[in-house]
Amino acid sequence: MPTLSQWFLRVALINLLLGFTIGALMLANKGVLLHPSLWRLLPLHIELLLMGWTLQLAFGVAFWIVPRFWGEARRGDERGAYVAFCLLNVGVWCVIGGSWFGLSELMLVGRLLEAGAVCAFAIHIWPRIVGREG
């Protein structure tokens, strides 16, 4: 498994652990009132699981599995995938910070970074899907 896929999957699992922990706290709060403001964690829970875990897991598996070239650079130019990794993680934490502190501008920046990550990954993976001629 390539190193970048390992990083995608490791960070995805960390986000899964954080998201499930926050979800467990909110669920426990429904049965036994721990603190009324625990429901403020709902946007963090959603962001960590949807973007932090699901999208990152998909990127990591796609980078590893999508057909490879036969030459030396088996996965082509990997810079786009590295950019996607950085943009996605910074974007997730910007959305979380914006949600936590009520900064809609930071949330917008985070969403734009996440969209940029999707674009960067699509640009990286496209030649592997259609072949070098496409």
C-alpha positions in Angstrom: 0.0 0.0 0.0 1.5 3.4 -0.9 2.5 5.8 1.8 -0.1 8.4 0.9 -2.9 5.8 1.1 -1.7 4.9 4.6 -1.8 8.5 5.6 -5.3 9.0 4.2 -6.5 5.9 6.1 -4.8 6.7 9.3 -6.2 10.2 9.5 -9.6 8.8 8.4 -9.5 6.4 11.4 -8.5 9.2 13.8 -11.5 11.2 12.5 -13.7 8.1 12.9 -12.6 7.7 16.5 -13.1 11.4 17.3 -16.5 11.4 15.6 -17.7 8.3 17.4 -16.5 9.6 20.7 -18.5 12.8 20.2 -21.5 10.8 19.1 -21.3 8.6 22.1 -21.2 11.6 24.4 -24.2 13.1 22.8 -26.1 9.7 23.0 -25.2 9.3 26.6 -26.4 12.8 27.2 -29.8 11.8 26.0 -30.1 9.1 28.7 -28.3 10.8 31.6 -28.0 14.6 31.4 -24.2 15.2 31.5 -24.3 18.8 30.3 -26.9 20.7 28.3 -24.4 22.2 25.9 -23.1 18.9 24.6 -25.5 19.3 21.6 -23.2 22.0 20.4 -20.9 19.2 19.3 -23.4 17.9 16.7 -21.8 19.9 13.8 -18.4 18.6 14.8 -19.7 15.1 14.9 -21.2 15.4 11.4 -18.1 17.0 9.9 -15.7 14.5 11.4 -17.7 11.5 10.1 -18.8 12.8 6.7 -15.8 14.7 5.5 -13.1 13.6 7.9 -13.8 9.9 7.8 -15.9 9.0 4.7 -14.3 11.2 2.1 -10.8 10.7 3.4 -11.3 6.9 3.4 -12.6 7.1 -0.2 -9.6 9.1 -1.3 -7.2 6.7 0.4 -8.7 3.6 -1.1 -9.1 5.2 -4.5 -5.5 6.3 -4.6 -4.4 2.7 -3.8 -6.9 0.8 -5.9 -7.5 2.8 -9.1 -5.6 1.2 -12.1 -2.0 2.1 -12.2 0.3 2.9 -15.1 2.9 0.3 -16.3 5.9 2.8 -16.3 8.1 4.0 -13.5 5.5 6.5 -12.1 2.8 3.9 -11.3 0.4 6.4 -10.0 1.4 9.3 -12.2 2.1 12.7 -10.7 1.2 12.3 -7.0 1.3 16.0 -6.2 -2.4 16.5 -6.7 -3.2 13.7 -4.3 -0.9 15.3 -1.7 -2.5 18.7 -2.2 -5.9 17.0 -1.8 -4.8 15.4 1.5 -3.6 18.7 2.9 -6.6 20.7 1.7 -9.1 18.2 3.0 -7.6 18.1 6.5 -7.2 21.8 6.8 -10.7 22.3 5.4 -12.2 19.9 7.9 -10.6 21.6 10.8 -11.5 25.1 9.5 -15.2 24.0 9.3 -15.0 22.5 12.8 -13.4 25.7 14.1 -15.8 27.9 12.3 -18.7 25.9 13.7 -17.4 25.9 17.2 -16.6 29.6 17.4 -19.5 30.7 15.2 -17.4 32.1 12.4 -19.3 31.6 9.2 -16.3 33.0 7.2 -14.0 30.3 8.5 -16.7 27.7 7.7 -16.9 29.1 4.2 -13.1 28.9 3.8 -13.2 25.3 5.1 -15.8 24.3 2.6 -13.9 25.9 -0.2 -10.8 24.0 0.9 -12.7 20.8 0.9 -14.1 21.5 -2.6 -10.5 22.3 -3.7 -9.4 18.9 -2.3 -12.1 17.1 -4.3 -10.9 19.0 -7.4 -7.2 18.3 -6.8 -7.9 14.6 -6.3 -10.1 14.4 -9.4 -7.4 16.1 -11.4 -4.9 13.6 -10.1 -7.0 10.5 -10.6 -8.5 11.4 -14.0 -5.6 10.2 -16.1 -5.6 6.9 -14.3 -9.3 6.3 -15.1 -9.3 7.3 -18.8 -5.7 6.3 -19.6 -2.9 8.5 -20.7 -4.5 9.2 -24.1 -7.8 10.5 -22.6 
